[in-house]
Amino acid sequence: MTTLGVIGGTGWLGGALLRPALAKGFVAATDLILSSRSGKTAGFEAWPDIRFVTDNKSLAAQADIVILSVRPEDIDALELDLSGKLVISVMARVPAEVLLARFKSERVIRAMPNACAEQGLSFTPWLSTPGVTAADAAFADGFFACSGKTTKLSAESELDYFTALTGSGPAFIAAFADVMIRDAIENGVAPDVADTAVRQLFLGSGAWMADASETPADTVRVFTEYGGTTAAGLTAMLSADIAGPISKGLAAARDKAAKG
C-alpha cells in the first residue's frame, strides 16, 4: 500500500484538495497521514481512519509520497530528508531545483491548483523532474483530477505563467465583479440586489463558457456584431483598453512567481 503524507493538509488548500480525493475514493483514509502542529483536525470528521501527527519528521518517516502544502515563506522551517520519496509541491515561487536540493529527493512534481479545488473546478497544471516515474506522474495527475482539470507542462516558466493566469482562482474575476457591483450601487441598485445579480451573472457566464463550442473571442464578436446595449458596452470597454490593465496584472503576477 502507498502511504500519502500531507504537510499542511489541515490548511485551506490541503483540505480543498484532499476532501474530493477522499470522497471519490482515490485516496483511502487508512493510507493518509496529515500533520497538524495545532492538533486541529476539523474538516475531516467524515474519515476517522486518517492518521494525524504533530511532527513533520514523523509524517515523512511513514509516508511514501509527501505533499507540501504550506506557504512558500514557511519552507525554511521544513528540515526533512525525503530521499527515495515522491515529493509533490503546491507551493508557488519555489522552483523544482530548490526542492530537489533541499529535500534530497530525485522525484519532484510541482503543481499549481487554485481555490476552486474543493468544488471540483480547479485547473491544475503540473510538471515533473526527470526522476519522476510513470507511476508517480499517474498518481499526481489522478489526484489533481479529483479537483478539476489538469495538464502536464514541460517547462517551469509555463508553471510561473499559470501561477498568474489560473493560480489566482476566483480573485481576478472577483475584482471585475466587485467593479460591477459598486457601479450598480452607485446607479441606485440596492447593495444586496447588486451582489446577487452579479454573482448570478458570473455563475451563468462561467457555465456558458464551459459548455460553449465557440471561444470567448467568438462570443464577444457575436454580441458586438449584434448591436444593441451589450455591443455599446463592449465597444466602450475595448476603446478604453480593457486588455491593457489585465495584461499588466498577469505580467506582475507572473514576475512575482518567477522571482519569488
N, C-alpha and C positions, 0 to 999 in steps of 0.2 A: 504494500500500500504506500502511496505517496503522501507525505505529510506536508501540509501547507502552513507556513507561519507568516503572520502579517504584523509587521511592526507599525503601529498607528492604526490598527484595524478597528479600534473603537472610535476613531475620529470620524468626521463627517464624510470624507471621501472614501476611506476604507470601508465604512459601513455601507455606503451607497453602492460600492462595487460588490461587496460580499453578499448582501442580502438577496439580490437577484440570482447570484450563482448558487446560493444555498437553496433558494426556493425552487430553482429549476433542476436541482439535483446534480449540477455539475461538480460541486464541491460537497463532500459529505461532512456533516458536523463532527463526526468522530475523527476525521482526518485534519481538523482545523485547530490551530493554536493562535491565540491573539495575545499581544502584550498590552497591558494597561497599567501604567505606573500608578494611576489613581485607584485602581481596583474596580472602576466602574465597568459594568457590563450591559448597560442599558442599550436596547435596540436589538438584542439577540435572545430575548426570552423564549422565542419560538424554537430555539435549538439548544436545549440544555446540555447536549453532549459536547459542545465546544469547550476546549480547554483554555483557561486563562492563566497567564503568568504575569508577574510584575517586573521581571528581569529579561531584558532583550537577549542576553547571552544564553539564558536557559531556553528561550524560544529557538535561537539559532542552533543550539546543540540537538534539538529534537526534530527540526524541520529539514525536509529535502529541498523545498522551494521556499524562498523568502521574498515576500513583497515588502518593499519600503514605501510606506505611505505616510511620510512626515513632511514638514515644511523644509525647503532647501536650507534654511537658516539653522536647522537642527541637525544637519548631517554630521557636524563635528562631534556631537555627543554620542554618535554610534561608533564605538570601537569594537568591531566584530570581525572575526575571521570566518568568512563564508566560502572558503575554498571547497571545491567539489560540489557546490550547491548552485542551483539556478537562482539568480537574483533578478527580480523584476522591480524596476523603479517607476513610480508615477510622480516623481519629483521634477518640477521644471528647473531649468538652469543648471543642472548637474550633469555634465557630459559623461558619456559612456567610459571614456578613458579614466576619468576620476573614479568612477565606480569600480572599474576593473582593478585599479591600483589600491584603492582604499580597502576593499573587501576581499581582495585576493581570490576572486572568482574569475574563471575564464568564460563563464556563461552568463552574460548580462543582457537583459532586454529593457529598453526604455519605452514607456508608453505615456500618452497624454490624453486620458479620459477627461470628461468635464462633469459639471454639476447636475447634468440631466441623467446620470447613470442609473440612479435608483428607479427612474421612470422607464428604463429601457430605451432611452432616446439619446444616449451619448454617441458621439463619433469619436472613436479611439484609434488614432494612428500609432504604430509602434515599429521599432527597429531592433535588430539583434546584432550582437558581436559575432565574429567568425566561429567562436567556440560553441555557440548555441546549436543544439541538435534539432533534428526534425521533430522529435517528440516534445522538446522544450517549446518550440515555436507553435506546435499544435495546441499545447496546453494554454499558452498565453493568448492565442487567438480565440480559443474556445471560451476562456474565462472572460475576456473583454466582450465577446459576442453576447454574453448573457445580459450585458448592459446597453446593447445597441449595435451599431455597425462598426466594423473595423477595417483597417487597411494596413498592409505592411509597407514600410518605406525602405529606401535603400541608402539614404544619406541623413546625417544628423541635422544638416542645415534645413532639410524639409521638416523635421520634427520641430525645430525652432519656429518655423513659419506657422505650422499647425498649432503650436502653443498659443500663438496670437490669434489665428483665424477661428479655431473651434475650441481651444482650451478655455476660452473666455466663457463658454457655456451661454447662459442667458444674459450675461452682463451687458454686452454691446447692444443687443436687441432691447434690453430693458432701458438703456439710455435713450434710444429712439422712442420707445413707448412713453417714457417719462415726459419727453418734449411734447408729445401729442396730448397727454393728459393735462399738462399745465396749460397748453394752448386752449384746450376745451374749457377749462375752468375760467381762464381769462375771457372767454367768449360767453360766459354766463351759464355753463353747464355745471350742475351740482357735482361736487368732488366725487361722491360715491358712484354717481351715474357715469361720469367721465372714466373713472377707474374700471368699472365693469365693461363699458363699451370698448375700451382699448384692449383690455385683456382678451375679450371675446374676438376682437378683430385679429389679434396676433395668433390666437388659438386656431381660428378658421384659416388664416393665411398660411400658417405652418402646415396644416393638414392638406390644404390645396397644393402647395408646392411639393409636398412629399409624394403626392399621387399624380400630379400633372405630368403629361407627356412632354409639354413644352418647357423650355428653360425659363428661368426668371426674366432673362432679357426678352424672350418672346412675349411674356406676359406684359411687360412694360410697353413693348411695341404695339401690341394689340389694343391695350387701353388708350395709348396715346393716339393711335390712328382712329379709334372710335370717336374721339372728340368728347365734348361734354366736361363735366366738373372734374372728373379724375384726370383727364388729359390736361386741363388747365393747371391742376396742382402739380402733376408730374413735370410739366414744362417749366413751371416756376422753380421747382427744386433742382432740375437739371441745369437751368440757366444760372442758378446760384452756386453751381459746382458742388453738389452734394457728394460727389465722388472724392473730392479733394480731402476733406476732413476725415472721411472713412479710411482712405489710403494712408493718411498720416498716422492715424490711430493704430492701424495694423503694423505699420513700419516701426512705430515706437515700441509696441509690444514685442515684435519680433526681435528687435535690437536688445531689449531687456532679456529675452530668453537666451539669446546667443552670448551676451556679455556677462550675464549673471548679475 
